[in-house]
Amino acid sequence: MPKSLEEGFETFIGWLKPLQSEHTTAASHKDSVRRCMENNFGCTSFFETGSFGNGTGVRHYSDTDYFARCPSDKFFNDSGYTLRKVKEALQYTFPRTVGIEVKSPAVRIPFGKYASERLELTPAYYYGLVNTPMGEKYSYNIPSHDGGWMQSSPGAHNAYVNRENDRLNGKLKPLIQLVKAWKYYNQVPIYSFYLELRVTKYAEKESAIVYDIDLRNIFKFLYDNNLPDIQDPMGISGYVKACKSDAKKTIALSRLGTGYSRVLKAYDNRTSSIDNAFYWWNLFYNSEFPSR
């Protein structure tokens, strides 16, 4: 059992690390998915993106994400229609897999019990090199929620997170996992991509990471500013919203208020009563935080 808050967070971070077996379940089907996209949409490249690929995933909750790069003339102007056609092709390829669905900008294929055993496939076409603060990176057009296409560059965003993580001695990615764990354990409808950008942007100003202090600071900012949009630091995705809709943002703000009050109580007890601090962190993480 951990004796200090630092030990508690290190233990918890170990629990959050995705299991290789989860990743393997989804990834074991990737060749069949790739062949489906090759046969139906002329796929020329198939590569992993997202939390698993970048080391910020949460055990049992983060999807395994792939981009399927295809010629633009294989898709339709209406990206929503494109996603439906991709779903139909995948359902034909995996007739016994129940629950294949469109989750823009991707099609989600559940290959196992946990979310981490789902494969999310994003159809994409090459959009050229883009200049970013991390240098020139490949960019792609992927489906947007309004039925159009939007620019994306996983390589640029991964490089951004990796740069700050290296500068902070490997502590940024665990901090991102800690924020995402709150989202997942409390069913908060905030985009993971938003949280990843927001936490990394916050960390740019920091010279060191102390998990409970930085969680307090991050949640104070989110609460005080009502989950504000964030301008993509890489200059690619424009302004990134926290939630898919106003209704989901209302739910998220309510749960954020509860979470922030618990963070404050945990922080207020960090030196005066470690047992109470552990109690409040456990409430914050919906009974998933280690016991002392």
SERO-987477 format. One record per residue (C-alpha): residue in one letter; chain; y, x, z. Coordinates in steps of 0.2 Angstrom, whole numbers. Layout:
+------+-------+-------+-------+-------+
! resn ! chain !    py !    px !    pz !
+------+-------+-------+-------+-------+
!    A !     A !     Y !     X !     Z !
...
+------+-------+-------+-------+-------+
***
This chain:
+------+-------+-------+-------+-------+
! resn ! chain !    py !    px !    pz !
+------+-------+-------+-------+-------+
!    M !     A !     0 !     0 !     0 !
!    P !     A !    17 !     7 !    -4 !
!    K !     A !    28 !    12 !    10 !
!    S !     A !    45 !    14 !     2 !
!    L !     A !    54 !     4 !   -11 !
!    E !     A !    52 !    18 !   -23 !
!    E !     A !    34 !    18 !   -21 !
!    G !     A !    33 !    -1 !   -23 !
!    F !     A !    42 !     0 !   -40 !
!    E !     A !    32 !    14 !   -46 !
!    T !     A !    16 !     4 !   -41 !
!    F !     A !    23 !   -11 !   -50 !
!    I !     A !    27 !    -2 !   -66 !
!    G !     A !     9 !     5 !   -66 !
!    W !     A !     4 !   -14 !   -66 !
!    L !     A !    16 !   -18 !   -80 !
!    K !     A !     9 !    -5 !   -92 !
!    P !     A !    -1 !   -14 !  -106 !
!    L !     A !   -19 !   -11 !  -106 !
!    Q !     A !   -26 !    -2 !  -122 !
!    S !     A !   -40 !   -15 !  -123 !
!    E !     A !   -27 !   -29 !  -125 !
!    H !     A !   -18 !   -20 !  -139 !
!    T !     A !   -35 !   -16 !  -147 !
!    T !     A !   -40 !   -35 !  -148 !
!    A !     A !   -25 !   -39 !  -159 !
!    A !     A !   -25 !   -22 !  -168 !
!    S !     A !   -43 !   -24 !  -173 !
!    H !     A !   -39 !   -38 !  -185 !
!    K !     A !   -24 !   -29 !  -193 !
!    D !     A !   -34 !   -23 !  -208 !
!    S !     A !   -40 !   -41 !  -212 !
!    V !     A !   -22 !   -47 !  -210 !
!    R !     A !   -15 !   -33 !  -221 !
!    R !     A !   -28 !   -37 !  -234 !
!    C !     A !   -23 !   -55 !  -234 !
!    M !     A !    -4 !   -50 !  -236 !
!    E !     A !    -9 !   -38 !  -250 !
!    N !     A !   -19 !   -51 !  -260 !
!    N !     A !    -7 !   -65 !  -258 !
!    F !     A !    10 !   -56 !  -257 !
!    G !     A !     8 !   -39 !  -264 !
!    C !     A !    10 !   -30 !  -247 !
!    T !     A !    14 !   -12 !  -250 !
!    S !     A !    16 !    -6 !  -231 !
!    F !     A !    10 !   -13 !  -215 !
!    F !     A !    16 !    -5 !  -199 !
!    E !     A !    18 !    -9 !  -180 !
!    T !     A !    35 !   -13 !  -172 !
!    G !     A !    40 !   -21 !  -156 !
!    S !     A !    37 !   -18 !  -138 !
!    F !     A !    19 !   -11 !  -139 !
!    G !     A !    25 !     1 !  -152 !
!    N !     A !    40 !     6 !  -142 !
!    G !     A !    32 !     7 !  -125 !
!    T !     A !    42 !    -7 !  -117 !
!    G !     A !    29 !   -20 !  -117 !
!    V !     A !    22 !   -30 !  -102 !
!    R !     A !     4 !   -32 !   -98 !
!    H !     A !    -3 !   -48 !  -104 !
!    Y !     A !    13 !   -55 !  -110 !
!    S !     A !    20 !   -44 !  -125 !
!    D !     A !    14 !   -48 !  -142 !
!    T !     A !     7 !   -35 !  -154 !
!    D !     A !    20 !   -35 !  -169 !
!    Y !     A !    18 !   -29 !  -187 !
!    F !     A !    30 !   -29 !  -202 !
!    A !     A !    22 !   -33 !  -219 !
!    R !     A !    33 !   -25 !  -232 !
!    C !     A !    31 !   -34 !  -248 !
!    P !     A !    41 !   -35 !  -265 !
!    S !     A !    56 !   -47 !  -263 !
!    D !     A !    50 !   -57 !  -278 !
!    K !     A !    34 !   -62 !  -269 !
!    F !     A !    45 !   -72 !  -256 !
!    F !     A !    56 !   -87 !  -258 !
!    N !     A !    75 !   -89 !  -255 !
!    D !     A !    70 !  -101 !  -241 !
!    S !     A !    63 !   -89 !  -228 !
!    G !     A !    56 !  -104 !  -218 !
!    Y !     A !    46 !  -109 !  -233 !
!    T !     A !    40 !   -91 !  -235 !
!    L !     A !    34 !   -91 !  -217 !
!    R !     A !    24 !  -107 !  -220 !
!    K !     A !    16 !  -100 !  -235 !
!    V !     A !    11 !   -84 !  -225 !
!    K !     A !     4 !   -95 !  -212 !
!    E !     A !    -7 !  -105 !  -224 !
!    A !     A !   -13 !   -89 !  -232 !
!    L !     A !   -18 !   -82 !  -214 !
!    Q !     A !   -26 !   -99 !  -209 !
!    Y !     A !   -37 !   -97 !  -225 !
!    T !     A !   -41 !   -80 !  -220 !
!    F !     A !   -45 !   -84 !  -202 !
!    P !     A !   -52 !  -102 !  -203 !
!    R !     A !   -60 !  -101 !  -185 !
!    T !     A !   -44 !   -95 !  -177 !
!    V !     A !   -35 !  -110 !  -168 !
!    G !     A !   -16 !  -110 !  -165 !
!    I !     A !    -9 !  -100 !  -180 !
!    E !     A !     9 !  -105 !  -180 !
!    V !     A !    26 !  -100 !  -187 !
!    K !     A !    37 !   -93 !  -174 !
!    S !     A !    52 !   -87 !  -184 !
!    P !     A !    54 !   -73 !  -189 !
!    A !     A !    35 !   -71 !  -189 !
!    V !     A !    19 !   -80 !  -190 !
!    R !     A !     9 !   -79 !  -173 !
!    I !     A !   -10 !   -77 !  -174 !
!    P !     A !   -19 !   -79 !  -157 !
!    F !     A !   -34 !   -67 !  -156 !
!    G !     A !   -37 !   -68 !  -138 !
!    K !     A !   -33 !   -75 !  -121 !
!    Y !     A !   -17 !   -66 !  -117 !
!    A !     A !    -1 !   -66 !  -126 !
!    S !     A !    -4 !   -47 !  -129 !
!    E !     A !   -19 !   -51 !  -139 !
!    R !     A !    -8 !   -61 !  -151 !
!    L !     A !    -3 !   -53 !  -167 !
!    E !     A !    14 !   -57 !  -174 !
!    L !     A !    17 !   -54 !  -192 !
!    T !     A !    34 !   -53 !  -199 !
!    P !     A !    36 !   -54 !  -218 !
!    A !     A !    49 !   -41 !  -224 !
!    Y !     A !    56 !   -33 !  -240 !
!    Y !     A !    65 !   -17 !  -241 !
!    Y !     A !    84 !   -18 !  -240 !
!    G !     A !    88 !     1 !  -242 !
!    L !     A !    94 !    15 !  -231 !
!    V !     A !   107 !    10 !  -218 !
!    N !     A !   119 !    22 !  -209 !
!    T !     A !   117 !    20 !  -190 !
!    P !     A !   123 !    30 !  -175 !
!    M !     A !   105 !    37 !  -175 !
!    G !     A !   107 !    43 !  -193 !
!    E !     A !   100 !    35 !  -209 !
!    K !     A !    86 !    23 !  -206 !
!    Y !     A !    75 !    11 !  -217 !
!    S !     A !    81 !    -7 !  -216 !
!    Y !     A !    72 !   -23 !  -221 !
!    N !     A !    76 !   -41 !  -223 !
!    I !     A !    66 !   -53 !  -212 !
!    P !     A !    67 !   -72 !  -210 !
!    S !     A !    81 !   -79 !  -200 !
!    H !     A !    81 !   -94 !  -189 !
!    D !     A !    92 !  -104 !  -201 !
!    G !     A !    80 !  -102 !  -216 !
!    G !     A !    89 !   -87 !  -223 !
!    W !     A !    86 !   -68 !  -222 !
!    M !     A !    93 !   -56 !  -210 !
!    Q !     A !    94 !   -37 !  -209 !
!    S !     A !    82 !   -27 !  -197 !
!    S !     A !    79 !    -9 !  -194 !
!    P !     A !    65 !    -6 !  -181 !
!    G !     A !    66 !    12 !  -183 !
!    A !     A !    85 !    13 !  -178 !
!    H !     A !    82 !     2 !  -163 !
!    N !     A !    67 !    12 !  -157 !
!    A !     A !    77 !    28 !  -159 !
!    Y !     A !    91 !    21 !  -149 !
!    V !     A !    80 !    17 !  -135 !
!    N !     A !    70 !    33 !  -136 !
!    R !     A !    86 !    43 !  -135 !
!    E !     A !    92 !    35 !  -119 !
!    N !     A !    75 !    35 !  -112 !
!    D !     A !    74 !    54 !  -115 !
!    R !     A !    91 !    57 !  -108 !
!    L !     A !    86 !    47 !   -92 !
!    N !     A !    70 !    57 !   -89 !
!    G !     A !    59 !    43 !   -95 !
!    K !     A !    66 !    30 !   -83 !
!    L !     A !    74 !    18 !   -96 !
!    K !     A !    58 !    11 !  -103 !
!    P !     A !    51 !     6 !   -86 !
!    L !     A !    68 !    -2 !   -82 !
!    I !     A !    67 !   -12 !   -97 !
!    Q !     A !    49 !   -17 !   -92 !
!    L !     A !    55 !   -23 !   -75 !
!    V !     A !    68 !   -34 !   -83 !
!    K !     A !    56 !   -41 !   -95 !
!    A !     A !    43 !   -44 !   -81 !
!    W !     A !    56 !   -55 !   -73 !
!    K !     A !    58 !   -65 !   -89 !
!    Y !     A !    39 !   -67 !   -91 !
!    Y !     A !    34 !   -71 !   -73 !
!    N !     A !    48 !   -84 !   -72 !
!    Q !     A !    46 !   -91 !   -89 !
!    V !     A !    64 !   -88 !   -93 !
!    P !     A !    68 !   -92 !  -112 !
!    I !     A !    78 !   -76 !  -116 !
!    Y !     A !    74 !   -65 !  -131 !
!    S !     A !    65 !   -49 !  -127 !
!    F !     A !    75 !   -40 !  -140 !
!    Y !     A !    91 !   -46 !  -132 !
!    L !     A !    86 !   -39 !  -115 !
!    E !     A !    80 !   -22 !  -123 !
!    L !     A !    97 !   -20 !  -131 !
!    R !     A !   107 !   -26 !  -116 !
!    V !     A !    98 !   -14 !  -103 !
!    T !     A !    99 !     1 !  -115 !
!    K !     A !   118 !    -2 !  -118 !
!    Y !     A !   120 !    -3 !   -99 !
!    A !     A !   110 !    13 !   -97 !
!    E !     A !   122 !    22 !  -109 !
!    K !     A !   134 !    24 !   -95 !
!    E !     A !   122 !    30 !   -82 !
!    S !     A !   117 !    47 !   -77 !
!    A !     A !   101 !    42 !   -67 !
!    I !     A !    91 !    27 !   -64 !
!    V !     A !    87 !    20 !   -47 !
!    Y !     A !    77 !     4 !   -51 !
!    D !     A !    83 !    -8 !   -37 !
!    I !     A !   101 !    -2 !   -39 !
!    D !     A !   101 !    -4 !   -58 !
!    L !     A !    92 !   -21 !   -57 !
!    R !     A !   106 !   -27 !   -46 !
!    N !     A !   119 !   -21 !   -58 !
!    I !     A !   111 !   -28 !   -73 !
!    F !     A !   108 !   -45 !   -66 !
!    K !     A !   126 !   -45 !   -59 !
!    F !     A !   133 !   -42 !   -76 !
!    L !     A !   121 !   -55 !   -84 !
!    Y !     A !   126 !   -68 !   -71 !
!    D !     A !   144 !   -65 !   -70 !
!    N !     A !   146 !   -66 !   -89 !
!    N !     A !   134 !   -80 !   -93 !
!    L !     A !   122 !   -71 !  -103 !
!    P !     A !   135 !   -65 !  -116 !
!    D !     A !   130 !   -61 !  -134 !
!    I !     A !   128 !   -42 !  -137 !
!    Q !     A !   135 !   -33 !  -153 !
!    D !     A !   120 !   -23 !  -160 !
!    P !     A !   124 !    -5 !  -155 !
!    M !     A !   116 !     1 !  -171 !
!    G !     A !   128 !   -10 !  -181 !
!    I !     A !   113 !   -19 !  -190 !
!    S !     A !   110 !   -36 !  -182 !
!    G !     A !   128 !   -42 !  -179 !
!    Y !     A !   129 !   -51 !  -163 !
!    V !     A !   113 !   -54 !  -154 !
!    K !     A !   111 !   -70 !  -144 !
!    A !     A !   102 !   -71 !  -127 !
!    C !     A !    93 !   -88 !  -131 !
!    K !     A !    87 !   -98 !  -146 !
!    S !     A !    97 !  -113 !  -142 !
!    D !     A !   110 !  -120 !  -130 !
!    A !     A !    97 !  -130 !  -121 !
!    K !     A !    86 !  -114 !  -118 !
!    K !     A !   102 !  -105 !  -112 !
!    T !     A !   105 !  -119 !   -99 !
!    I !     A !    88 !  -116 !   -93 !
!    A !     A !    89 !   -97 !   -93 !
!    L !     A !   106 !   -98 !   -84 !
!    S !     A !    98 !  -108 !   -70 !
!    R !     A !    84 !   -96 !   -68 !
!    L !     A !    96 !   -82 !   -69 !
!    G !     A !   106 !   -89 !   -54 !
!    T !     A !    90 !   -90 !   -44 !
!    G !     A !    85 !   -73 !   -49 !
!    Y !     A !   102 !   -65 !   -45 !
!    S !     A !   103 !   -72 !   -28 !
!    R !     A !    86 !   -65 !   -24 !
!    V !     A !    91 !   -48 !   -31 !
!    L !     A !   106 !   -48 !   -20 !
!    K !     A !    96 !   -52 !    -4 !
!    A !     A !    83 !   -38 !    -9 !
!    Y !     A !    97 !   -26 !   -11 !
!    D !     A !   106 !   -31 !     5 !
!    N !     A !    90 !   -27 !    14 !
!    R !     A !    86 !   -10 !     5 !
!    T !     A !    90 !     1 !    20 !
!    S !     A !    91 !   -11 !    35 !
!    S !     A !    74 !   -20 !    33 !
!    I !     A !    62 !   -13 !    20 !
!    D !     A !    50 !   -27 !    24 !
!    N !     A !    63 !   -40 !    19 !
!    A !     A !    67 !   -31 !     4 !
!    F !     A !    49 !   -32 !    -2 !
!    Y !     A !    49 !   -50 !     2 !
!    W !     A !    64 !   -54 !    -9 !
!    W !     A !    57 !   -43 !   -23 !
!    N !     A !    41 !   -52 !   -22 !
!    L !     A !    50 !   -69 !   -24 !
!    F !     A !    61 !   -62 !   -38 !
!    Y !     A !    44 !   -58 !   -47 !
!    N !     A !    36 !   -74 !   -43 !
!    S !     A !    23 !   -66 !   -31 !
!    E !     A !    18 !   -52 !   -43 !
!    F !     A !    27 !   -38 !   -34 !
!    P !     A !    16 !   -26 !   -22 !
!    S !     A !    15 !   -30 !    -4 !
!    R !     A !    20 !   -17 !     9 !
+------+-------+-------+-------+-------+
***
